[in-house]
Amino acid sequence: MRSLLLLVTILFATSISSAQQIDTTRPSLDTSHPGVLVTIEEDFPSSSIDGYNLYVPKSCKKGSKKYPIIVFLHGGRLVGGDIANILNWDLPKAILESPSMESELEVLLKDTFIVVMPHIKNREFYDGEAAMRSILDRVIQNNNGDSERIYLTGLSRGGYGTWGLASRMSDVFAAVAPICGGSAGITDYNKLEGLPIWATHNTKDNVVPYRASDGIVKRLEKEFETSFHKSSSIKSADYEKHDLIFTSGVIDSHDAWTEMHASVHFYKWLLRFSK
């Protein structure tokens, strides 16, 4: 009996320890920066998500207007390892590397959105629906986030995650932007009907074949008798008029994300939509 009681005590203590949430404000962020960055290390049950980075503009306060939320899903290179490694890549890096807000793009990047950057230790983002819902609920409650304006974007493995989570959480996202992803995580194409989508994929991608995105777009067009606005670059897309856009860069590169996340047009397109 005593040994059984000891075992139960140990298991209880272990479960409390493993569920512990650790918040670490990143000291590397310049105090003059217009936002605050926090890294959350936390294992979520039945999910490969082991934490996330959270960026909140300093102008986003309890008494301010509610701020829209961008969820950014990283690529396969960052699976496992340090959660903060996300900060050295693409959209997070652009937000954090400079405190300047001299341009329209810098204001959009640094003082317009709350940005949630989940991290996976293995498997796929689209396996983590419950974790994503939990994280977003927390961000909305604690950081004055706007539940009607939550946007999802991701690259490569994160592109697969964007398509997959969009099909599972179409009730949550106001618009999604999958970049060089594929259909592996899509559970129900019907859930994508009516959802604003801006997909982009380079035609000569040598990592994830272009046909992976092209096939999804063609299926959506056929099943829902709709059409995507086609463009060869982010800059040339008519983002003000179209809810569905497919950009096919004629580039011999996997990197279809730099152009999108460095474009004012992309963020203005997101802000057109709310639930």
LINZIKA-V874643 format. One record per residue. N is the residue number from 1. PHI is phi in whole degrees, -180 to 180 (999 if undefined). PSI is psi in whole degrees, 0 to 359 (none if undefined). Layout:
n=N phi=PHI psi=PSI
n=N phi=PHI psi=PSI
This chain:
n=1 phi=999 psi=316
n=2 phi=-63 psi=319
n=3 phi=-66 psi=323
n=4 phi=-65 psi=317
n=5 phi=-63 psi=320
n=6 phi=-63 psi=319
n=7 phi=-63 psi=316
n=8 phi=-61 psi=318
n=9 phi=-62 psi=316
n=10 phi=-64 psi=315
n=11 phi=-63 psi=321
n=12 phi=-65 psi=315
n=13 phi=-63 psi=321
n=14 phi=-65 psi=319
n=15 phi=-66 psi=323
n=16 phi=-65 psi=317
n=17 phi=-65 psi=316
n=18 phi=-71 psi=336
n=19 phi=-90 psi=357
n=20 phi=-63 psi=137
n=21 phi=-100 psi=128
n=22 phi=-114 psi=118
n=23 phi=-101 psi=127
n=24 phi=-130 psi=108
n=25 phi=-70 psi=128
n=26 phi=-76 psi=116
n=27 phi=-69 psi=345
n=28 phi=-75 psi=347
n=29 phi=-79 psi=122
n=30 phi=-57 psi=136
n=31 phi=-64 psi=340
n=32 phi=-84 psi=355
n=33 phi=-67 psi=144
n=34 phi=-76 psi=5
n=35 phi=-140 psi=171
n=36 phi=-120 psi=138
n=37 phi=-117 psi=133
n=38 phi=-130 psi=138
n=39 phi=-107 psi=127
n=40 phi=-109 psi=120
n=41 phi=-104 psi=114
n=42 phi=-160 psi=130
n=43 phi=-87 psi=131
n=44 phi=-105 psi=132
n=45 phi=-57 psi=142
n=46 phi=54 psi=38
n=47 phi=-150 psi=153
n=48 phi=-90 psi=359
n=49 phi=-74 psi=124
n=50 phi=-117 psi=19
n=51 phi=147 psi=184
n=52 phi=-162 psi=158
n=53 phi=-101 psi=143
n=54 phi=-129 psi=123
n=55 phi=-110 psi=128
n=56 phi=-129 psi=123
n=57 phi=-60 psi=144
n=58 phi=-65 psi=335
n=59 phi=-74 psi=348
n=60 phi=-86 psi=104
n=61 phi=-129 psi=174
n=62 phi=-57 psi=320
n=63 phi=-92 psi=1
n=64 phi=-84 psi=177
n=65 phi=-63 psi=158
n=66 phi=-73 psi=142
n=67 phi=-103 psi=137
n=68 phi=-65 psi=159
n=69 phi=-122 psi=131
n=70 phi=-107 psi=128
n=71 phi=-101 psi=124
n=72 phi=-112 psi=123
n=73 phi=-107 psi=122
n=74 phi=-76 psi=172
n=75 phi=-89 psi=178
n=76 phi=-64 psi=334
n=77 phi=-62 psi=336
n=78 phi=-101 psi=6
n=79 phi=-66 psi=133
n=80 phi=77 psi=179
n=81 phi=75 psi=200
n=82 phi=-73 psi=130
n=83 phi=-59 psi=324
n=84 phi=-72 psi=352
n=85 phi=-61 psi=336
n=86 phi=-56 psi=329
n=87 phi=-70 psi=348
n=88 phi=-97 psi=15
n=89 phi=-136 psi=131
n=90 phi=50 psi=235
n=91 phi=-57 psi=311
n=92 phi=-58 psi=319
n=93 phi=-63 psi=318
n=94 phi=-63 psi=325
n=95 phi=-70 psi=321
n=96 phi=-97 psi=341
n=97 phi=-73 psi=342
n=98 phi=-147 psi=144
n=99 phi=-84 psi=357
n=100 phi=-63 psi=141
n=101 phi=-134 psi=45
n=102 phi=-83 psi=333
n=103 phi=-106 psi=164
n=104 phi=-62 psi=320
n=105 phi=-62 psi=317
n=106 phi=-64 psi=323
n=107 phi=-67 psi=318
n=108 phi=-64 psi=320
n=109 phi=-70 psi=319
n=110 phi=-109 psi=343
n=111 phi=-137 psi=25
n=112 phi=-124 psi=327
n=113 phi=-125 psi=147
n=114 phi=-80 psi=137
n=115 phi=-122 psi=123
n=116 phi=-107 psi=126
n=117 phi=-123 psi=84
n=118 phi=-67 psi=156
n=119 phi=-128 psi=139
n=120 phi=-113 psi=141
n=121 phi=-88 psi=340
n=122 phi=-168 psi=185
n=123 phi=53 psi=223
n=124 phi=-132 psi=153
n=125 phi=-63 psi=323
n=126 phi=-71 psi=354
n=127 phi=-82 psi=354
n=128 phi=-111 psi=38
n=129 phi=-57 psi=311
n=130 phi=-61 psi=319
n=131 phi=-65 psi=317
n=132 phi=-63 psi=319
n=133 phi=-64 psi=320
n=134 phi=-65 psi=315
n=135 phi=-62 psi=314
n=136 phi=-66 psi=321
n=137 phi=-58 psi=318
n=138 phi=-66 psi=316
n=139 phi=-64 psi=318
n=140 phi=-62 psi=316
n=141 phi=-72 psi=321
n=142 phi=-96 psi=345
n=143 phi=-131 psi=20
n=144 phi=60 psi=39
n=145 phi=-80 psi=152
n=146 phi=-94 psi=111
n=147 phi=-68 psi=345
n=148 phi=-90 psi=350
n=149 phi=-133 psi=73
n=150 phi=-114 psi=125
n=151 phi=-119 psi=148
n=152 phi=-126 psi=131
n=153 phi=-143 psi=152
n=154 phi=-166 psi=157
n=155 phi=-120 psi=141
n=156 phi=56 psi=246
n=157 phi=-59 psi=325
n=158 phi=-69 psi=335
n=159 phi=-69 psi=317
n=160 phi=-60 psi=317
n=161 phi=-63 psi=324
n=162 phi=-66 psi=312
n=163 phi=-60 psi=315
n=164 phi=-66 psi=312
n=165 phi=-68 psi=327
n=166 phi=-61 psi=322
n=167 phi=-75 psi=342
n=168 phi=-100 psi=338
n=169 phi=-131 psi=40
n=170 phi=-66 psi=343
n=171 phi=-75 psi=345
n=172 phi=-100 psi=313
n=173 phi=-88 psi=134
n=174 phi=-84 psi=336
n=175 phi=-165 psi=152
n=176 phi=-135 psi=152
n=177 phi=-137 psi=85
n=178 phi=-79 psi=133
n=179 phi=-118 psi=123
n=180 phi=40 psi=51
n=181 phi=-110 psi=197
n=182 phi=-153 psi=185
n=183 phi=-94 psi=1
n=184 phi=-53 psi=326
n=185 phi=-96 psi=359
n=186 phi=-74 psi=121
n=187 phi=-97 psi=331
n=188 phi=-153 psi=106
n=189 phi=-63 psi=333
n=190 phi=-61 psi=331
n=191 phi=-70 psi=343
n=192 phi=-88 psi=349
n=193 phi=-65 psi=129
n=194 phi=85 psi=354
n=195 phi=-85 psi=125
n=196 phi=-61 psi=130
n=197 phi=-135 psi=130
n=198 phi=-121 psi=101
n=199 phi=-99 psi=147
n=200 phi=-142 psi=143
n=201 phi=-161 psi=131
n=202 phi=-75 psi=138
n=203 phi=-67 psi=337
n=204 phi=-112 psi=29
n=205 phi=-59 psi=125
n=206 phi=-101 psi=10
n=207 phi=-113 psi=302
n=208 phi=-112 psi=116
n=209 phi=-58 psi=143
n=210 phi=-54 psi=326
n=211 phi=-62 psi=341
n=212 phi=-64 psi=315
n=213 phi=-79 psi=319
n=214 phi=-59 psi=321
n=215 phi=-65 psi=321
n=216 phi=-65 psi=313
n=217 phi=-60 psi=315
n=218 phi=-64 psi=322
n=219 phi=-67 psi=317
n=220 phi=-63 psi=319
n=221 phi=-63 psi=318
n=222 phi=-72 psi=313
n=223 phi=-70 psi=327
n=224 phi=-111 psi=11
n=225 phi=48 psi=51
n=226 phi=-130 psi=180
n=227 phi=-144 psi=143
n=228 phi=-88 psi=139
n=229 phi=-70 psi=126
n=230 phi=-100 psi=137
n=231 phi=-143 psi=158
n=232 phi=-97 psi=354
n=233 phi=-154 psi=161
n=234 phi=-65 psi=319
n=235 phi=-62 psi=324
n=236 phi=-86 psi=352
n=237 phi=-70 psi=139
n=238 phi=-86 psi=77
n=239 phi=-71 psi=340
n=240 phi=-79 psi=340
n=241 phi=-110 psi=343
n=242 phi=-119 psi=134
n=243 phi=-87 psi=336
n=244 phi=-118 psi=119
n=245 phi=-134 psi=139
n=246 phi=-129 psi=112
n=247 phi=-100 psi=124
n=248 phi=-118 psi=93
n=249 phi=-73 psi=130
n=250 phi=-86 psi=75
n=251 phi=-136 psi=140
n=252 phi=-88 psi=70
n=253 phi=-161 psi=150
n=254 phi=-78 psi=338
n=255 phi=-77 psi=93
n=256 phi=-106 psi=3
n=257 phi=-93 psi=328
n=258 phi=-59 psi=314
n=259 phi=-63 psi=317
n=260 phi=-65 psi=310
n=261 phi=-77 psi=353
n=262 phi=-104 psi=12
n=263 phi=-108 psi=129
n=264 phi=-58 psi=325
n=265 phi=-59 psi=321
n=266 phi=-61 psi=311
n=267 phi=-70 psi=326
n=268 phi=-68 psi=324
n=269 phi=-63 psi=314
n=270 phi=-56 psi=313
n=271 phi=-68 psi=351
n=272 phi=-70 psi=340
n=273 phi=-116 psi=143
n=274 phi=-147 psi=161
n=275 phi=-72 psi=none
